Amino acid sequence: MILGQRNDENYKAFVYQSNLPEEIYHFYDQANIRAIYAIRTDLNPFYLRGDFDGDKKHDYALSIVDRKTNKKGILMCHTGTKTHYIIGAGKSLSDGKGGDDYYWMEAWKVYVNKDVGIGAGETTKITLKGEGILATKLESASGIIYWTGKRN
């Protein structure tokens, strides 16, 4: 690959891919993922590391964008089971919350508390299996994305 100017899209993609940890790079490098989704470069950090499924192994969340629709989302990679899931980027969660486009997510971080307080419109307390992701629309709203042990 010949890289052009530093503001060239190929160069930017190269820089972001070069900064991925090896474990997540292998998930992203699969042809069916890389061909459909690009790394979202307007969210910092562009990936998170945590134990999202509670198996005591590092997992990764990579901010992505669907190349065709420009819908934003998350590639969730469980390194212990070597499985991955797409959240947003054209795919809705089974509960319908968050929608299929995470364009609204302007900040995110690993949520380490096991117990989640009852939020607006909620009726039950949640205890996380692992860590979660606190997704935020700045100065507006936030929500926690967490693993239930099931795909949907």
Chimera marker file (.cmm) of the C-alpha trace (Angstrom):
<marker_set name="trace">
<marker id="1" x="0.000" y="0.000" z="0.000" r="1" g="1" b="0" radius="0.5"/>
<marker id="2" x="1.366" y="3.403" z="-0.932" r="1" g="1" b="0" radius="0.5"/>
<marker id="3" x="0.352" y="6.006" z="1.580" r="1" g="1" b="0" radius="0.5"/>
<marker id="4" x="-0.363" y="9.537" z="0.514" r="1" g="1" b="0" radius="0.5"/>
<marker id="5" x="-0.606" y="12.745" z="2.473" r="1" g="1" b="0" radius="0.5"/>
<marker id="6" x="-1.296" y="12.644" z="6.194" r="1" g="1" b="0" radius="0.5"/>
<marker id="7" x="-4.889" y="13.769" z="5.613" r="1" g="1" b="0" radius="0.5"/>
<marker id="8" x="-5.438" y="11.028" z="3.028" r="1" g="1" b="0" radius="0.5"/>
<marker id="9" x="-8.183" y="8.530" z="4.043" r="1" g="1" b="0" radius="0.5"/>
<marker id="10" x="-5.917" y="5.528" z="3.365" r="1" g="1" b="0" radius="0.5"/>
<marker id="11" x="-3.271" y="7.014" z="5.628" r="1" g="1" b="0" radius="0.5"/>
<marker id="12" x="-5.796" y="7.658" z="8.413" r="1" g="1" b="0" radius="0.5"/>
<marker id="13" x="-7.104" y="4.090" z="8.148" r="1" g="1" b="0" radius="0.5"/>
<marker id="14" x="-3.526" y="2.773" z="8.301" r="1" g="1" b="0" radius="0.5"/>
<marker id="15" x="-2.758" y="4.811" z="11.430" r="1" g="1" b="0" radius="0.5"/>
<marker id="16" x="-5.888" y="3.655" z="13.267" r="1" g="1" b="0" radius="0.5"/>
<marker id="17" x="-5.391" y="0.004" z="12.310" r="1" g="1" b="0" radius="0.5"/>
<marker id="18" x="-1.741" y="0.202" z="13.371" r="1" g="1" b="0" radius="0.5"/>
<marker id="19" x="-2.832" y="1.325" z="16.838" r="1" g="1" b="0" radius="0.5"/>
<marker id="20" x="-5.166" y="-1.619" z="17.451" r="1" g="1" b="0" radius="0.5"/>
<marker id="21" x="-4.077" y="-4.230" z="19.992" r="1" g="1" b="0" radius="0.5"/>
<marker id="22" x="-3.251" y="-7.527" z="18.293" r="1" g="1" b="0" radius="0.5"/>
<marker id="23" x="-6.303" y="-9.312" z="19.736" r="1" g="1" b="0" radius="0.5"/>
<marker id="24" x="-8.805" y="-6.842" z="18.300" r="1" g="1" b="0" radius="0.5"/>
<marker id="25" x="-6.871" y="-6.430" z="15.048" r="1" g="1" b="0" radius="0.5"/>
<marker id="26" x="-7.495" y="-10.109" z="14.241" r="1" g="1" b="0" radius="0.5"/>
<marker id="27" x="-11.250" y="-9.675" z="14.757" r="1" g="1" b="0" radius="0.5"/>
<marker id="28" x="-11.339" y="-6.520" z="12.625" r="1" g="1" b="0" radius="0.5"/>
<marker id="29" x="-9.055" y="-7.988" z="9.965" r="1" g="1" b="0" radius="0.5"/>
<marker id="30" x="-11.558" y="-10.692" z="9.073" r="1" g="1" b="0" radius="0.5"/>
<marker id="31" x="-12.655" y="-9.924" z="5.512" r="1" g="1" b="0" radius="0.5"/>
<marker id="32" x="-16.353" y="-9.884" z="6.329" r="1" g="1" b="0" radius="0.5"/>
<marker id="33" x="-15.819" y="-7.232" z="9.011" r="1" g="1" b="0" radius="0.5"/>
<marker id="34" x="-13.213" y="-4.963" z="7.408" r="1" g="1" b="0" radius="0.5"/>
<marker id="35" x="-15.079" y="-4.945" z="4.083" r="1" g="1" b="0" radius="0.5"/>
<marker id="36" x="-18.335" y="-3.779" z="5.687" r="1" g="1" b="0" radius="0.5"/>
<marker id="37" x="-17.178" y="-1.599" z="8.603" r="1" g="1" b="0" radius="0.5"/>
<marker id="38" x="-14.538" y="1.107" z="8.919" r="1" g="1" b="0" radius="0.5"/>
<marker id="39" x="-13.054" y="2.278" z="12.205" r="1" g="1" b="0" radius="0.5"/>
<marker id="40" x="-14.937" y="5.323" z="13.475" r="1" g="1" b="0" radius="0.5"/>
<marker id="41" x="-12.361" y="8.071" z="13.808" r="1" g="1" b="0" radius="0.5"/>
<marker id="42" x="-14.483" y="10.806" z="15.414" r="1" g="1" b="0" radius="0.5"/>
<marker id="43" x="-14.762" y="9.060" z="18.797" r="1" g="1" b="0" radius="0.5"/>
<marker id="44" x="-11.839" y="9.163" z="21.210" r="1" g="1" b="0" radius="0.5"/>
<marker id="45" x="-10.753" y="6.656" z="22.355" r="1" g="1" b="0" radius="0.5"/>
<marker id="46" x="-11.745" y="4.601" z="19.332" r="1" g="1" b="0" radius="0.5"/>
<marker id="47" x="-11.598" y="1.318" z="21.262" r="1" g="1" b="0" radius="0.5"/>
<marker id="48" x="-12.146" y="0.189" z="24.864" r="1" g="1" b="0" radius="0.5"/>
<marker id="49" x="-10.727" y="-2.764" z="26.781" r="1" g="1" b="0" radius="0.5"/>
<marker id="50" x="-12.588" y="-4.459" z="29.611" r="1" g="1" b="0" radius="0.5"/>
<marker id="51" x="-14.008" y="-7.766" z="30.788" r="1" g="1" b="0" radius="0.5"/>
<marker id="52" x="-17.410" y="-7.306" z="29.176" r="1" g="1" b="0" radius="0.5"/>
<marker id="53" x="-18.625" y="-10.919" z="29.454" r="1" g="1" b="0" radius="0.5"/>
<marker id="54" x="-17.312" y="-11.625" z="32.963" r="1" g="1" b="0" radius="0.5"/>
<marker id="55" x="-14.893" y="-14.447" z="32.019" r="1" g="1" b="0" radius="0.5"/>
<marker id="56" x="-11.847" y="-12.699" z="33.552" r="1" g="1" b="0" radius="0.5"/>
<marker id="57" x="-10.267" y="-12.168" z="30.103" r="1" g="1" b="0" radius="0.5"/>
<marker id="58" x="-9.790" y="-8.905" z="28.244" r="1" g="1" b="0" radius="0.5"/>
<marker id="59" x="-12.472" y="-8.077" z="25.698" r="1" g="1" b="0" radius="0.5"/>
<marker id="60" x="-12.532" y="-5.170" z="23.291" r="1" g="1" b="0" radius="0.5"/>
<marker id="61" x="-15.091" y="-2.751" z="21.930" r="1" g="1" b="0" radius="0.5"/>
<marker id="62" x="-14.167" y="-0.986" z="18.686" r="1" g="1" b="0" radius="0.5"/>
<marker id="63" x="-16.109" y="2.022" z="17.415" r="1" g="1" b="0" radius="0.5"/>
<marker id="64" x="-17.137" y="1.320" z="13.811" r="1" g="1" b="0" radius="0.5"/>
<marker id="65" x="-19.150" y="2.804" z="10.987" r="1" g="1" b="0" radius="0.5"/>
<marker id="66" x="-20.968" y="0.926" z="8.224" r="1" g="1" b="0" radius="0.5"/>
<marker id="67" x="-19.228" y="1.838" z="4.961" r="1" g="1" b="0" radius="0.5"/>
<marker id="68" x="-22.475" y="1.923" z="2.921" r="1" g="1" b="0" radius="0.5"/>
<marker id="69" x="-25.010" y="3.484" z="5.290" r="1" g="1" b="0" radius="0.5"/>
<marker id="70" x="-22.661" y="5.544" z="7.518" r="1" g="1" b="0" radius="0.5"/>
<marker id="71" x="-24.494" y="4.144" z="10.565" r="1" g="1" b="0" radius="0.5"/>
<marker id="72" x="-22.262" y="4.058" z="13.616" r="1" g="1" b="0" radius="0.5"/>
<marker id="73" x="-21.912" y="1.277" z="16.150" r="1" g="1" b="0" radius="0.5"/>
<marker id="74" x="-19.650" y="-1.035" z="18.112" r="1" g="1" b="0" radius="0.5"/>
<marker id="75" x="-17.768" y="-4.203" z="17.238" r="1" g="1" b="0" radius="0.5"/>
<marker id="76" x="-17.713" y="-6.199" z="20.489" r="1" g="1" b="0" radius="0.5"/>
<marker id="77" x="-14.937" y="-8.813" z="20.614" r="1" g="1" b="0" radius="0.5"/>
<marker id="78" x="-14.882" y="-11.516" z="23.310" r="1" g="1" b="0" radius="0.5"/>
<marker id="79" x="-11.331" y="-12.871" z="23.261" r="1" g="1" b="0" radius="0.5"/>
<marker id="80" x="-12.021" y="-15.847" z="25.541" r="1" g="1" b="0" radius="0.5"/>
<marker id="81" x="-14.623" y="-17.343" z="23.208" r="1" g="1" b="0" radius="0.5"/>
<marker id="82" x="-13.213" y="-15.740" z="20.044" r="1" g="1" b="0" radius="0.5"/>
<marker id="83" x="-16.673" y="-14.430" z="19.159" r="1" g="1" b="0" radius="0.5"/>
<marker id="84" x="-17.761" y="-10.985" z="18.058" r="1" g="1" b="0" radius="0.5"/>
<marker id="85" x="-21.006" y="-9.043" z="17.862" r="1" g="1" b="0" radius="0.5"/>
<marker id="86" x="-22.114" y="-5.853" z="16.152" r="1" g="1" b="0" radius="0.5"/>
<marker id="87" x="-24.126" y="-3.335" z="18.168" r="1" g="1" b="0" radius="0.5"/>
<marker id="88" x="-25.639" y="-0.519" z="16.128" r="1" g="1" b="0" radius="0.5"/>
<marker id="89" x="-24.084" y="0.110" z="12.691" r="1" g="1" b="0" radius="0.5"/>
<marker id="90" x="-27.401" y="-1.032" z="11.167" r="1" g="1" b="0" radius="0.5"/>
<marker id="91" x="-28.188" y="-3.715" z="13.785" r="1" g="1" b="0" radius="0.5"/>
<marker id="92" x="-30.596" y="-3.085" z="16.683" r="1" g="1" b="0" radius="0.5"/>
<marker id="93" x="-30.394" y="-4.721" z="20.082" r="1" g="1" b="0" radius="0.5"/>
<marker id="94" x="-33.300" y="-7.028" z="20.926" r="1" g="1" b="0" radius="0.5"/>
<marker id="95" x="-34.684" y="-4.568" z="23.486" r="1" g="1" b="0" radius="0.5"/>
<marker id="96" x="-34.859" y="-1.840" z="20.838" r="1" g="1" b="0" radius="0.5"/>
<marker id="97" x="-32.956" y="0.628" z="23.008" r="1" g="1" b="0" radius="0.5"/>
<marker id="98" x="-30.223" y="2.651" z="21.346" r="1" g="1" b="0" radius="0.5"/>
<marker id="99" x="-31.537" y="2.031" z="17.831" r="1" g="1" b="0" radius="0.5"/>
<marker id="100" x="-29.440" y="0.754" z="14.951" r="1" g="1" b="0" radius="0.5"/>
<marker id="101" x="-27.291" y="3.887" z="14.614" r="1" g="1" b="0" radius="0.5"/>
<marker id="102" x="-25.086" y="5.121" z="17.447" r="1" g="1" b="0" radius="0.5"/>
<marker id="103" x="-24.445" y="8.500" z="15.788" r="1" g="1" b="0" radius="0.5"/>
<marker id="104" x="-25.545" y="10.045" z="19.075" r="1" g="1" b="0" radius="0.5"/>
<marker id="105" x="-22.696" y="8.433" z="21.058" r="1" g="1" b="0" radius="0.5"/>
<marker id="106" x="-20.212" y="11.269" z="21.570" r="1" g="1" b="0" radius="0.5"/>
<marker id="107" x="-18.297" y="9.725" z="24.479" r="1" g="1" b="0" radius="0.5"/>
<marker id="108" x="-17.864" y="6.282" z="25.991" r="1" g="1" b="0" radius="0.5"/>
<marker id="109" x="-15.925" y="4.551" z="28.727" r="1" g="1" b="0" radius="0.5"/>
<marker id="110" x="-15.723" y="1.257" z="30.579" r="1" g="1" b="0" radius="0.5"/>
<marker id="111" x="-18.303" y="1.056" z="33.367" r="1" g="1" b="0" radius="0.5"/>
<marker id="112" x="-16.759" y="-1.005" z="36.188" r="1" g="1" b="0" radius="0.5"/>
<marker id="113" x="-19.503" y="-0.991" z="38.838" r="1" g="1" b="0" radius="0.5"/>
<marker id="114" x="-21.340" y="-4.322" z="39.096" r="1" g="1" b="0" radius="0.5"/>
<marker id="115" x="-24.614" y="-2.775" z="40.298" r="1" g="1" b="0" radius="0.5"/>
<marker id="116" x="-26.413" y="-0.311" z="38.069" r="1" g="1" b="0" radius="0.5"/>
<marker id="117" x="-28.811" y="2.123" z="39.660" r="1" g="1" b="0" radius="0.5"/>
<marker id="118" x="-32.378" y="2.401" z="38.446" r="1" g="1" b="0" radius="0.5"/>
<marker id="119" x="-32.546" y="5.016" z="35.722" r="1" g="1" b="0" radius="0.5"/>
<marker id="120" x="-35.356" y="7.125" z="34.344" r="1" g="1" b="0" radius="0.5"/>
<marker id="121" x="-38.179" y="4.911" z="33.077" r="1" g="1" b="0" radius="0.5"/>
<marker id="122" x="-36.574" y="1.752" z="34.533" r="1" g="1" b="0" radius="0.5"/>
<marker id="123" x="-38.157" y="-0.454" z="37.199" r="1" g="1" b="0" radius="0.5"/>
<marker id="124" x="-35.508" y="-3.024" z="38.102" r="1" g="1" b="0" radius="0.5"/>
<marker id="125" x="-31.933" y="-2.885" z="39.309" r="1" g="1" b="0" radius="0.5"/>
<marker id="126" x="-29.319" y="-4.542" z="37.082" r="1" g="1" b="0" radius="0.5"/>
<marker id="127" x="-26.276" y="-6.510" z="38.227" r="1" g="1" b="0" radius="0.5"/>
<marker id="128" x="-23.652" y="-6.841" z="35.511" r="1" g="1" b="0" radius="0.5"/>
<marker id="129" x="-21.908" y="-10.147" z="34.666" r="1" g="1" b="0" radius="0.5"/>
<marker id="130" x="-18.785" y="-8.230" z="33.687" r="1" g="1" b="0" radius="0.5"/>
<marker id="131" x="-17.988" y="-4.620" z="32.950" r="1" g="1" b="0" radius="0.5"/>
<marker id="132" x="-20.253" y="-2.480" z="30.809" r="1" g="1" b="0" radius="0.5"/>
<marker id="133" x="-19.909" y="0.448" z="28.448" r="1" g="1" b="0" radius="0.5"/>
<marker id="134" x="-21.245" y="3.822" z="29.501" r="1" g="1" b="0" radius="0.5"/>
<marker id="135" x="-22.342" y="5.428" z="26.221" r="1" g="1" b="0" radius="0.5"/>
<marker id="136" x="-23.035" y="9.148" z="26.411" r="1" g="1" b="0" radius="0.5"/>
<marker id="137" x="-24.621" y="11.895" z="24.367" r="1" g="1" b="0" radius="0.5"/>
<marker id="138" x="-22.870" y="14.842" z="25.977" r="1" g="1" b="0" radius="0.5"/>
<marker id="139" x="-25.047" y="17.205" z="28.006" r="1" g="1" b="0" radius="0.5"/>
<marker id="140" x="-28.066" y="15.042" z="27.211" r="1" g="1" b="0" radius="0.5"/>
<marker id="141" x="-28.333" y="11.365" z="28.143" r="1" g="1" b="0" radius="0.5"/>
<marker id="142" x="-26.388" y="8.194" z="28.738" r="1" g="1" b="0" radius="0.5"/>
<marker id="143" x="-26.956" y="4.468" z="28.882" r="1" g="1" b="0" radius="0.5"/>
<marker id="144" x="-25.062" y="1.334" z="29.825" r="1" g="1" b="0" radius="0.5"/>
<marker id="145" x="-24.429" y="-1.363" z="27.248" r="1" g="1" b="0" radius="0.5"/>
<marker id="146" x="-23.826" y="-4.696" z="28.945" r="1" g="1" b="0" radius="0.5"/>
<marker id="147" x="-23.575" y="-8.422" z="28.229" r="1" g="1" b="0" radius="0.5"/>
<marker id="148" x="-26.490" y="-10.625" z="29.357" r="1" g="1" b="0" radius="0.5"/>
<marker id="149" x="-24.905" y="-13.906" z="28.291" r="1" g="1" b="0" radius="0.5"/>
<marker id="150" x="-27.108" y="-14.173" z="25.219" r="1" g="1" b="0" radius="0.5"/>
<marker id="151" x="-26.738" y="-12.854" z="21.689" r="1" g="1" b="0" radius="0.5"/>
<marker id="152" x="-30.064" y="-11.001" z="21.828" r="1" g="1" b="0" radius="0.5"/>
<link id1="1" id2="2" r="1" g="1" b="0" radius="0.2"/>
<link id1="2" id2="3" r="1" g="1" b="0" radius="0.2"/>
<link id1="3" id2="4" r="1" g="1" b="0" radius="0.2"/>
<link id1="4" id2="5" r="1" g="1" b="0" radius="0.2"/>
<link id1="5" id2="6" r="1" g="1" b="0" radius="0.2"/>
<link id1="6" id2="7" r="1" g="1" b="0" radius="0.2"/>
<link id1="7" id2="8" r="1" g="1" b="0" radius="0.2"/>
<link id1="8" id2="9" r="1" g="1" b="0" radius="0.2"/>
<link id1="9" id2="10" r="1" g="1" b="0" radius="0.2"/>
<link id1="10" id2="11" r="1" g="1" b="0" radius="0.2"/>
<link id1="11" id2="12" r="1" g="1" b="0" radius="0.2"/>
<link id1="12" id2="13" r="1" g="1" b="0" radius="0.2"/>
<link id1="13" id2="14" r="1" g="1" b="0" radius="0.2"/>
<link id1="14" id2="15" r="1" g="1" b="0" radius="0.2"/>
<link id1="15" id2="16" r="1" g="1" b="0" radius="0.2"/>
<link id1="16" id2="17" r="1" g="1" b="0" radius="0.2"/>
<link id1="17" id2="18" r="1" g="1" b="0" radius="0.2"/>
<link id1="18" id2="19" r="1" g="1" b="0" radius="0.2"/>
<link id1="19" id2="20" r="1" g="1" b="0" radius="0.2"/>
<link id1="20" id2="21" r="1" g="1" b="0" radius="0.2"/>
<link id1="21" id2="22" r="1" g="1" b="0" radius="0.2"/>
<link id1="22" id2="23" r="1" g="1" b="0" radius="0.2"/>
<link id1="23" id2="24" r="1" g="1" b="0" radius="0.2"/>
<link id1="24" id2="25" r="1" g="1" b="0" radius="0.2"/>
<link id1="25" id2="26" r="1" g="1" b="0" radius="0.2"/>
<link id1="26" id2="27" r="1" g="1" b="0" radius="0.2"/>
<link id1="27" id2="28" r="1" g="1" b="0" radius="0.2"/>
<link id1="28" id2="29" r="1" g="1" b="0" radius="0.2"/>
<link id1="29" id2="30" r="1" g="1" b="0" radius="0.2"/>
<link id1="30" id2="31" r="1" g="1" b="0" radius="0.2"/>
<link id1="31" id2="32" r="1" g="1" b="0" radius="0.2"/>
<link id1="32" id2="33" r="1" g="1" b="0" radius="0.2"/>
<link id1="33" id2="34" r="1" g="1" b="0" radius="0.2"/>
<link id1="34" id2="35" r="1" g="1" b="0" radius="0.2"/>
<link id1="35" id2="36" r="1" g="1" b="0" radius="0.2"/>
<link id1="36" id2="37" r="1" g="1" b="0" radius="0.2"/>
<link id1="37" id2="38" r="1" g="1" b="0" radius="0.2"/>
<link id1="38" id2="39" r="1" g="1" b="0" radius="0.2"/>
<link id1="39" id2="40" r="1" g="1" b="0" radius="0.2"/>
<link id1="40" id2="41" r="1" g="1" b="0" radius="0.2"/>
<link id1="41" id2="42" r="1" g="1" b="0" radius="0.2"/>
<link id1="42" id2="43" r="1" g="1" b="0" radius="0.2"/>
<link id1="43" id2="44" r="1" g="1" b="0" radius="0.2"/>
<link id1="44" id2="45" r="1" g="1" b="0" radius="0.2"/>
<link id1="45" id2="46" r="1" g="1" b="0" radius="0.2"/>
<link id1="46" id2="47" r="1" g="1" b="0" radius="0.2"/>
<link id1="47" id2="48" r="1" g="1" b="0" radius="0.2"/>
<link id1="48" id2="49" r="1" g="1" b="0" radius="0.2"/>
<link id1="49" id2="50" r="1" g="1" b="0" radius="0.2"/>
<link id1="50" id2="51" r="1" g="1" b="0" radius="0.2"/>
<link id1="51" id2="52" r="1" g="1" b="0" radius="0.2"/>
<link id1="52" id2="53" r="1" g="1" b="0" radius="0.2"/>
<link id1="53" id2="54" r="1" g="1" b="0" radius="0.2"/>
<link id1="54" id2="55" r="1" g="1" b="0" radius="0.2"/>
<link id1="55" id2="56" r="1" g="1" b="0" radius="0.2"/>
<link id1="56" id2="57" r="1" g="1" b="0" radius="0.2"/>
<link id1="57" id2="58" r="1" g="1" b="0" radius="0.2"/>
<link id1="58" id2="59" r="1" g="1" b="0" radius="0.2"/>
<link id1="59" id2="60" r="1" g="1" b="0" radius="0.2"/>
<link id1="60" id2="61" r="1" g="1" b="0" radius="0.2"/>
<link id1="61" id2="62" r="1" g="1" b="0" radius="0.2"/>
<link id1="62" id2="63" r="1" g="1" b="0" radius="0.2"/>
<link id1="63" id2="64" r="1" g="1" b="0" radius="0.2"/>
<link id1="64" id2="65" r="1" g="1" b="0" radius="0.2"/>
<link id1="65" id2="66" r="1" g="1" b="0" radius="0.2"/>
<link id1="66" id2="67" r="1" g="1" b="0" radius="0.2"/>
<link id1="67" id2="68" r="1" g="1" b="0" radius="0.2"/>
<link id1="68" id2="69" r="1" g="1" b="0" radius="0.2"/>
<link id1="69" id2="70" r="1" g="1" b="0" radius="0.2"/>
<link id1="70" id2="71" r="1" g="1" b="0" radius="0.2"/>
<link id1="71" id2="72" r="1" g="1" b="0" radius="0.2"/>
<link id1="72" id2="73" r="1" g="1" b="0" radius="0.2"/>
<link id1="73" id2="74" r="1" g="1" b="0" radius="0.2"/>
<link id1="74" id2="75" r="1" g="1" b="0" radius="0.2"/>
<link id1="75" id2="76" r="1" g="1" b="0" radius="0.2"/>
<link id1="76" id2="77" r="1" g="1" b="0" radius="0.2"/>
<link id1="77" id2="78" r="1" g="1" b="0" radius="0.2"/>
<link id1="78" id2="79" r="1" g="1" b="0" radius="0.2"/>
<link id1="79" id2="80" r="1" g="1" b="0" radius="0.2"/>
<link id1="80" id2="81" r="1" g="1" b="0" radius="0.2"/>
<link id1="81" id2="82" r="1" g="1" b="0" radius="0.2"/>
<link id1="82" id2="83" r="1" g="1" b="0" radius="0.2"/>
<link id1="83" id2="84" r="1" g="1" b="0" radius="0.2"/>
<link id1="84" id2="85" r="1" g="1" b="0" radius="0.2"/>
<link id1="85" id2="86" r="1" g="1" b="0" radius="0.2"/>
<link id1="86" id2="87" r="1" g="1" b="0" radius="0.2"/>
<link id1="87" id2="88" r="1" g="1" b="0" radius="0.2"/>
<link id1="88" id2="89" r="1" g="1" b="0" radius="0.2"/>
<link id1="89" id2="90" r="1" g="1" b="0" radius="0.2"/>
<link id1="90" id2="91" r="1" g="1" b="0" radius="0.2"/>
<link id1="91" id2="92" r="1" g="1" b="0" radius="0.2"/>
<link id1="92" id2="93" r="1" g="1" b="0" radius="0.2"/>
<link id1="93" id2="94" r="1" g="1" b="0" radius="0.2"/>
<link id1="94" id2="95" r="1" g="1" b="0" radius="0.2"/>
<link id1="95" id2="96" r="1" g="1" b="0" radius="0.2"/>
<link id1="96" id2="97" r="1" g="1" b="0" radius="0.2"/>
<link id1="97" id2="98" r="1" g="1" b="0" radius="0.2"/>
<link id1="98" id2="99" r="1" g="1" b="0" radius="0.2"/>
<link id1="99" id2="100" r="1" g="1" b="0" radius="0.2"/>
<link id1="100" id2="101" r="1" g="1" b="0" radius="0.2"/>
<link id1="101" id2="102" r="1" g="1" b="0" radius="0.2"/>
<link id1="102" id2="103" r="1" g="1" b="0" radius="0.2"/>
<link id1="103" id2="104" r="1" g="1" b="0" radius="0.2"/>
<link id1="104" id2="105" r="1" g="1" b="0" radius="0.2"/>
<link id1="105" id2="106" r="1" g="1" b="0" radius="0.2"/>
<link id1="106" id2="107" r="1" g="1" b="0" radius="0.2"/>
<link id1="107" id2="108" r="1" g="1" b="0" radius="0.2"/>
<link id1="108" id2="109" r="1" g="1" b="0" radius="0.2"/>
<link id1="109" id2="110" r="1" g="1" b="0" radius="0.2"/>
<link id1="110" id2="111" r="1" g="1" b="0" radius="0.2"/>
<link id1="111" id2="112" r="1" g="1" b="0" radius="0.2"/>
<link id1="112" id2="113" r="1" g="1" b="0" radius="0.2"/>
<link id1="113" id2="114" r="1" g="1" b="0" radius="0.2"/>
<link id1="114" id2="115" r="1" g="1" b="0" radius="0.2"/>
<link id1="115" id2="116" r="1" g="1" b="0" radius="0.2"/>
<link id1="116" id2="117" r="1" g="1" b="0" radius="0.2"/>
<link id1="117" id2="118" r="1" g="1" b="0" radius="0.2"/>
<link id1="118" id2="119" r="1" g="1" b="0" radius="0.2"/>
<link id1="119" id2="120" r="1" g="1" b="0" radius="0.2"/>
<link id1="120" id2="121" r="1" g="1" b="0" radius="0.2"/>
<link id1="121" id2="122" r="1" g="1" b="0" radius="0.2"/>
<link id1="122" id2="123" r="1" g="1" b="0" radius="0.2"/>
<link id1="123" id2="124" r="1" g="1" b="0" radius="0.2"/>
<link id1="124" id2="125" r="1" g="1" b="0" radius="0.2"/>
<link id1="125" id2="126" r="1" g="1" b="0" radius="0.2"/>
<link id1="126" id2="127" r="1" g="1" b="0" radius="0.2"/>
<link id1="127" id2="128" r="1" g="1" b="0" radius="0.2"/>
<link id1="128" id2="129" r="1" g="1" b="0" radius="0.2"/>
<link id1="129" id2="130" r="1" g="1" b="0" radius="0.2"/>
<link id1="130" id2="131" r="1" g="1" b="0" radius="0.2"/>
<link id1="131" id2="132" r="1" g="1" b="0" radius="0.2"/>
<link id1="132" id2="133" r="1" g="1" b="0" radius="0.2"/>
<link id1="133" id2="134" r="1" g="1" b="0" radius="0.2"/>
<link id1="134" id2="135" r="1" g="1" b="0" radius="0.2"/>
<link id1="135" id2="136" r="1" g="1" b="0" radius="0.2"/>
<link id1="136" id2="137" r="1" g="1" b="0" radius="0.2"/>
<link id1="137" id2="138" r="1" g="1" b="0" radius="0.2"/>
<link id1="138" id2="139" r="1" g="1" b="0" radius="0.2"/>
<link id1="139" id2="140" r="1" g="1" b="0" radius="0.2"/>
<link id1="140" id2="141" r="1" g="1" b="0" radius="0.2"/>
<link id1="141" id2="142" r="1" g="1" b="0" radius="0.2"/>
<link id1="142" id2="143" r="1" g="1" b="0" radius="0.2"/>
<link id1="143" id2="144" r="1" g="1" b="0" radius="0.2"/>
<link id1="144" id2="145" r="1" g="1" b="0" radius="0.2"/>
<link id1="145" id2="146" r="1" g="1" b="0" radius="0.2"/>
<link id1="146" id2="147" r="1" g="1" b="0" radius="0.2"/>
<link id1="147" id2="148" r="1" g="1" b="0" radius="0.2"/>
<link id1="148" id2="149" r="1" g="1" b="0" radius="0.2"/>
<link id1="149" id2="150" r="1" g="1" b="0" radius="0.2"/>
<link id1="150" id2="151" r="1" g="1" b="0" radius="0.2"/>
<link id1="151" id2="152" r="1" g="1" b="0" radius="0.2"/>
</marker_set>
